[in-house]
Amino acid sequence: MEPIRSVKGTHDILPDESPRWRYIESTVHRIAALYNFLEVRTPVFEETQVFARGVGEYTDIVTKEMYTFLDKGKTSLTLKPELTAPVVRSYIQHHYNQTYPVNKLYYLTPLFRQERPQAGRQRQFHQYGTEILGSEFPEADAETIAFAMQVYEQLGIRSPDSPDQIDLRINSIGDSACRPQYLETLREALAPHKADLCKTCQQRFDENTLRLFDCKNESCQLILEEHAPRITEHLCEDCATHFRSVLSQLDALDIPYTVDHTLVRGLDYYTRTTFEITSDLLGAQDALCGGGRYDLLVEQLGGPPTPAVGFAAGIERLLLALEALDAFPDFTDRLDLFIVTIGDEVRSRAFRILRDLRNRGVSCDTDLLRRSVKAQFREANRQNATYTMVLGENELQAREATIKEMESGEETAVPFEGLAGFFSQP
């Protein structure tokens, strides 16, 4: 019978890889606590309307990439392809705003998009990120960016002697007061060149004009560079003031940045600040994280008018960057104790000793295959055990064990009742 394999675009995180994931996750949890962000976990699937209304029905995510299905009640459900819309849905449903005027939330979660698998991006992928809901002020934008940057600093991607490892690009795309007028100006400027754009851009021209800047086609980029007006030159006074203040906050935090007038986000709900953090360690697909402000999304999903800002970052892409830098610490796990058993009669006693030591925080194990003493010592070496203890009839009768330190070979006789004390000594 042919063995079953994992679905294309998914992969198993194997035991030798898991420590790297835990290292990243624990760093995110630790920094979130420093910034006073609280964790939120939403279901793996949502009603499809959460994403159609939240992400935008003309986006590639909604039109091409979502895993959508009907349940037994004929309700259309979708595996979540991004997390901002589900977090906002939760915010509205559970009335977070009635508890705190500003909610600082973070998450780590798997997401799903049916797109072509590539390095650092699978059809099931993982992200962490933050959302600040309730503040319209630029301090929230700066707080969001500072959080994102500090994760990378703590993991060693950005360092004082290697500032080129990471780059923060930032822009403002205005709001409902000034963006419609800019889009009209943009379409007028590009209309004579519409036929020269790629097919995707020709479709976006009318449906989602701002997304033209997302195109990677070189000829399209040249047309935009030569003919597209800069959105930062068409901001209303409120948006321009907000953007200047965000940049001023970043300057105060000593966070370097590049203003990129072509930077837009691919989702419809963004307003004002957009940003992206990239790394030259990743090659052409260099994005580590992206985010921005989305002041209209809560109301768009049926909630009260609520300003908000956030970011999302891919864990797989972060793994690639850390591997390129060889920045992971040594994850070699050492077992405190491996018990070598001799004879059938001692196994029950061995497991009682294991239980008592584990209850006191000692990591320990024993053989489960009833192998020879020699094979059990080989297993102790494979497990990187610091100590071994031989347990046979003689030890049971003497009520005393001989503990061997594997590295030095030094042996110490320890009464059974003194085992816990032996492993708790400094």
N, C-alpha and C positions, 0 to 999 in steps of 0.2 A: 504494500500500500504506500502510495506517495505521501511523504510527510507534509503537513500543513505548514506554510510559512506565513510570516507577518504580511499584512496588507501593504501594497506599494505606497510609499510615502510615509510609512510609520516605521519605528525601530524600537527595539528593546534597549533599555538602559541596563547594562550588565553590571554584575557586582563590582567589577574593577573600575567601572565608570561612576558608580553612585557616589563615592566620596567627593568627586569634583562637583557634582550637582549639589550635594549637601553644603559644600563649602560656599558656593555662590548663594544658595538659599539662606544659609545662616548669616551671611554678610548683609543681605537685603533685610532680613528680620532685625538684625542688630541696628542698622542705620535707621530703619523705620522707627524703632523705639527712641533713638536719639532725637528724631524730628517730631516725635509725638504723633505719628501716623498709626491708625488702627486697622487691623486686617479685616477684609470682607471676602467672603467666599460665596459665589453665586452658582446656581446649577449649571451642569454641562450643556444643557439645551434650554432654549427659550422659545416662546411663540415667535414665529417668523417676522411678525410685524414689529417686534422690538428692533430688528436690524433694518427692515425695509424703511421704517420711519426714522430710525436713528442714524444709521450709516448713510442712507441715501439710495433710492431705488435705481439710480443710474450709475452707481459705482460698480467697478469690476467685482468687488466682493459680493454684492447682492446679485448681479446679473450673471456671473460666471463661476463663482468660487464656493458658494455655500453648500453645505451638506443639509439638504432639506427633505423632510419626509412627513407623511400623514400618520398620525397615531390612530388607534382603533376608534376614536371618537371623531375622526376626519378633521382634526385640528392640525394645521400646518406648523411643524416644529423644526427648529434649526439648531445644529450643533454650533456653539458660539464661535464665530470667526474673529471676534475682538471682544474686549471686555468693558469699554466705557459705557456703551448702551445698556448692558445688563446691570452695571453698577448704578446707573441713573435710574433704571427701572426699580431696583431695590430701594434706592433713596426715596423715590416717590411713594412706593407701596408701603414702606415702613415709617414714613414721616420723620426721617432723620432730622429735618430742619426744625422740628418741634423740640428736639433734645438739645442740639447745639446750633448756634447761628452759623458756624463754619465747621464743616466735617472734613477731616484729613484722613483719607482712606488709602490703603495699599493692598496689593494682591500678588499672588503667584499662582498660575493656572495653566492647564493645557488648552489650546485652541485648535480649530480645525478649518482648513481651507483646501478645496480641491483644485490645486494649482500644480504646475510642473515642479517636482522635487528638485532641489539644488542644494549646494553646500550651505549648511546652516539654516535651511528652511525646508521642512518636511510638511506633509499634509496634516499630520498632528504635530504641532510645535508648542513651545512653552514660552510664556512671557511673565515678567513681573512689571509692576508699574504703580503709579499713584494717581489719585484724583483729589483735588481740593474743591469742594462745593460750598458756595456761599460768599466768596469774596470777589469783588469786581476789581480789586486794586492790584497794581503791578507787583506788590510784595508777594502775592500768591504765585505769580509767574516765576519770580526769582527763586522763591522757596522750592518750587517744583524742579527747576533746572539745577539748583544747588544739590538737591537730593540725588538726582540722576548722576551728576558729576562726581559726587562723593563716593558713590558705589564703585565707579571705575577707578577712582584714586585709591580707595581702600584695597581693591583687588590688584593694584599695581600696573594698570594699563597706562595711566597718566602719571608721569613722574617729573620732577623739576629738571632732570637732565635729559629727558626725552619728551619734550612738549609736542612733538610732531606725531606721537602715537594716537592722539585723539584730537578731534576738531569739533567745536560747537558752532553750528550755523544757525542763524536766527533771522526772522523776517516778521512783518505784520501784513495780514491780508485784509485788514479793515473789518467793518461790520456791516449790518444791514443799512446803515445810514449812508455809507460811502462806497461800498463794494459794488452794488448794482450799477452805479454810474461808471465806475472803473471798468466793469465787464463790458458795458456798452462801448466805451472808448477802445477797449482791447479788440472787440469784434470789428469795429470800424477800421482799426489800424491793420488788422490781419485779413480782412475780407478780400482784398485784391490778391492775396497769396494763399487763399484757402485751398485751391486746387493743387497747390504744390505740397500741401501737408500730407502726412501718411493717412491711411484710411481710418485708423483709430482717432487721430486728431480731428479729422473731418467730422466724425461723429460727435466728438466731444465739443466741437466748435459751437454747436447750438445747445447741447444738453448740459454740459458742465465745462464751460469755457476755461475756468481757472485751471482745470486739470491738464490743459495743454502743456503747462510747465513741467508736468511729470514725465513727459515723453522723453525717451532716451535716444530716439532716432536723431542721428547727427544733422541731417538736413533740416528737420523740424527745429532743432536747437538753434541752428544758424538763422533761420527765419525769425524766431522769437528774439534772438539777441539783436538782430538788426532792426526789427520793426515793432516789437512789443513795448509799450510804455511801462515804466516802473510803477508798481502799485504803491510803493512808499511815497511817490510824488503825487498821489491822488487820495491820500488819507484825509478824512475830516480832522478837525482840530482835536477832538477828543481822542481819536485813535492815534494821531501823531504824538500827542502828549503822553498817552499811555505807553507807547513804544519807546519814546525817549526815556521815560522813567524806568522801564524794565532794563534798558541798557545801562542806565546810571546805577541801578541796584547791582547788576553784574560787575560793573567796574568796582563798586565798593567791596564786593566779595572776592575781588582779584580772580574772577573767572574770565579767561580770554574767550573771545568770540569773533565770528566773521558775519557781517550782515550780508545775507544772500538774497538778492531781490527776486530770484526765481524760485525760492523755496515755498512750496505750498504743500498742504497735507492732502492725502488722497480721499479723505472722508468729508462728507458734506457739512458736518456739524461744527467745523472749526471757524473761529472768528479771531480777529486781532493776532495775537502772538502765535507764531508757529516756530518750531525749532527741531533740529535734528543733530544727533551726535554721531559722528562717523570715525572710523579708524582706518589708517592706511595699511593696517595689518591684515585686512580682509579682502584686498584686491578690489575688483570692479564693484562687487556688491558690498559696499563699505559701511552700510548703516548699522549702527549698534542700537539706537533708540530714536524715537520721534514722538513729538507731542505738541501741545499748544492749548490755546484757550477755546472754550466752546460754550459761550454764554446763552445760546439759544436751545441747546439740546434738551434740558430738563422740561422746558415748556413744550417743546416739540413732542415729547413723549407723554404729555398730559399732566405735568407737574406745575408748580408755581414758577414764575420767572426766577431763575437762579443762575448767577454767574458761576463759572467753573473753569478749571484748568487741570491738565494732567499729562502723563506720558506713559508709553509702553515700550518695553525693551525685550528683545529676544534672547532667551537663555542659550539656545544653540549657537547663535552668532557670538555671544560672549565667550562661550567655551572655545570656539575657534581662535578668538583673539588671545585668550590666555594660553592656549596651547602654542600659538606662534611665538609668544614671549617666553615660553617655558616658565610661567609665573605661578604654577600651582605648587603648594608646599608638598612635602613628602607625606603621603597618606598611608604609609606602611603601618598596618595595624599590628599591635603586639598583644598577644594573649597573655594574661597574667600567669595562668597555671594550666597545664595539661596533666590529667591524671591517667597514668598507665596502670591498667588493671591486670592482675594475674589470677586466673581461675574464675569459674562461674559464680562462686559463693560471694565474692566481694563486690559484685556490680551494684547491688542494691545499696550497699553502704557508700559506694562511690557517688551514687546519685544524691544521697542525703547530704554528703559533704559538698557536692556541687551546689545544691539548693541553698545550704547555709551560707556558703561563701558568696554566691550571687546576691543573696539578700543583703549582704554587707558591701556590695559594690565591687566585688572581685570578678573579673572576667575569666571564665574557666570553661574547660570542655574535657571530654573523654572520648574514647573510641566507640563507635556504634557498629563496627563490623566484626567484632570479636577477633581481631587480628593478633598476630604474634607480638611479643614484647618488642622485638626489633622493629617491626613495622609500625608499632605505636610510637616509638621514639622518632622514627622518620616523620610521622604525621605531626608530632610536636614541633619538629624543626620547620616543617612546611607552614605551620600555623604561627610561626615566630613567637613561640611560647617563651616567656622570660624564665619560668620555672617549670620543672616537672616533678611529679610525686608518684612513686611506685606504691601501689596498694595491692597487697597479697595477704595470704593467711598469716604470715609472720607479723606483718604490720598490724593486723586486726588483733592478734593476741597480745602484742606489746602495747597496743593503743597509742602507737607512735609512728609518725611518718618521716621519711627522709626526703627533704626538699632539696632539689638540685638546681642551682643556677646554671642555665644552659651555656651562657657565654663564658663564664670563668671555670665551670665544672665544680665549683665549691658546693659541698653538701652540708646540710644542717638538719639535725634530728629535732622534730617538733611534735609534742604531744597533740593528739587530736583536738583537745579542748583549747589548745593555743594556736590553732591554724588561723583563725580570724585575726588575732593579734599580730601574727607574723606578717600578714599582708597589709595590715593597717599602719605598720611602723614606717616612719619617713625614710 
